[in-house]
Amino acid sequence: MSVRRNALLALASIAGACAFAAGASAGNFSAGPLLVASGPSPFAGCTVGGAPGSVLYPNAEEEPWVDVNPTNPQNLIAVWQQDRWSDGGAHGLVTAASHDGGLTWAETFPHFSTCAGGTPANGGDFDRASDPWVSFGPDGRAYQVSLSFNALNNENAVLGSYSTNGGDTWSEPWPIIRDSGDRDVAYAFNDKESVTADALTPGYAYAVWDRFVSPSATSRENIEGLIHSASFREPIWFSRTTNGGVTWKPARNIYDQSEFNGTIGSQILVAKNGDLLNFFVEFFIHKNAQKSRGEWVSVIRSTDKGVTWDKNSLKIAPSRERVAFDPDTGRNIRAEGGLPEVAIDRASGALYAVWQDASFSGVDEIAFSMSTDNGKSWSMPIKVNQTPRSTTEANQQAFVPNVHVRADGTVAVTYYDFRNNDASAGVPTDYWMVHCHAACTDPASWVGNENRLTTSSFDIEQAPAARGPFGYFLGEYEGLTNIGNRFASVFIGVNNGNPANSTDAFFRTAG
């Protein structure tokens, strides 16, 4: 990066957003200022959660999500992992609430972990928390969920909490599922949960996740080795609340394709007609029913608010991600795909899905597909990231997409890429937003409609490292919503040259 990198290292010594130098944004949207949503860690004095070989990244924020209050568009809630561990999870999940459209943020947190005030009495007595997610209902009630677990034993849970004041305070955790890992199988781990408030029915919200079970695993750390060596299954589990999160119905298995097959990345959308559509990636290792061996972006449906579900999935498209990697060293980025993001146009009912896919160029880029018939059929996937074709294939990568649609039908997609990488030390990384106003299945409709949300590149090689082969980690998803006609993004950026505060959660609007 030479001069660019040296300038960024100097700027990083200044607090706040100074990992990014001031600069103009491209594209035909106007962009707001780049703001820092996160602050110093509230868990700085906590010593819980260590394990042999674990590395803690203090003050590191990762994997944000965001939603806006439909009763007050100036009220946003963002959630993220705070103080990330190298081998999974964080000291806790931080909630940042804004009541002025994202200009200022105030942090709080549910009791999802010991560092965040969890105790045996309130049910949050876990070493670590991960996979934050938040969703507003039509009445302004907010729902949040956590994957909470212990570092040295198999106990793990999906915990739920709710807020009635825009995220300023949160209820005590409700154990949507709590699993010791040895009740009915040798190992069980609940993973990648999300929560969706029913946009049409106040008080209803839906939690969904995958549950990895194996008769021979003993910990989270050896899951990968079991995929090909021992029996396992990874079905979808589901629960719902009908009283605003005060209680949740007993968790249950809603989709199971038998051993040696699995799912990940479940996320529910409520269709215009009230159907629940659960999107996910599924993989078939040994089963080849209907010639489906491999990995697919899929969807199942419930027409009765989650009481019953399709037994077979509708397959939207093959998921052919290669796994994002450091273009200089080849080391993996913890952005391995397999997690589709989805959105709905509330006016028309149109549905949108994006995911990482290597079909277009041999490296991961952003695939886009849409449905105009309530998810019954889907368009041929197209590439929507505007990463320039370069002489270096590795610099063409785009990863960790999200998608959102505003009231006038304009669709936005966000992603990271390496287009500014060069031969000097470090890997300059940027975050982008591209949008489409109409005819979004035509690749030409996206051309030229791009905004750079980072105002200067950051070095991904200074990001926290995830365990095993996964490498540098910013999050397997980033947040995207809208405030009126402006899209609002919460994403993670690296503070170059500042290992004591390696990342922050940044907020920016464009529209």
Secondary structure, 3 states (H helix, E strand, C coil): CHHHHHHHHHHCCCCHHHHCCCCCCCCCCCECCCEECCCCCCCCCCCCCCCCCCCEEEEEEEEEEEEEECCEEEEEEEEEEEEEECCCCEEEEEEEEECCCCCCCEEECCCCCHHHCCCCCCCCCCCEEEEEEEEECCCCCEEEEEEEECCCCCCEEEEEEEECCCCCCCCCCEEEEEECCCCCCCEEEEEEEEEEECCCCCCCEEEEEEEEEECCCCCHHHHHHHCCCCCCEECEEEEEECCCCCCCCCCEEEECCCCCEEEEEEEEEECCCCCEEEEEEEEECCCCHHHCCEEEEEEEEECCCCCCCCCCCEEEEECCCCCCECCCCCCEECCCCCCCEEEECCCCCCEEEEEEECCCCCCCEEEEEEECCCCCCCCCCEECCCCCCCCCHHHHCEEEEEEEECCCCCEEEEEEECCCCCCCCCCEEEEEEEEECCCCCCHHHHCCCEEECCCCCEEHHHCCEECHHHEECCCCCCEEEEECCEEEEEEEEECCCCHHHCEEEEEEEEC
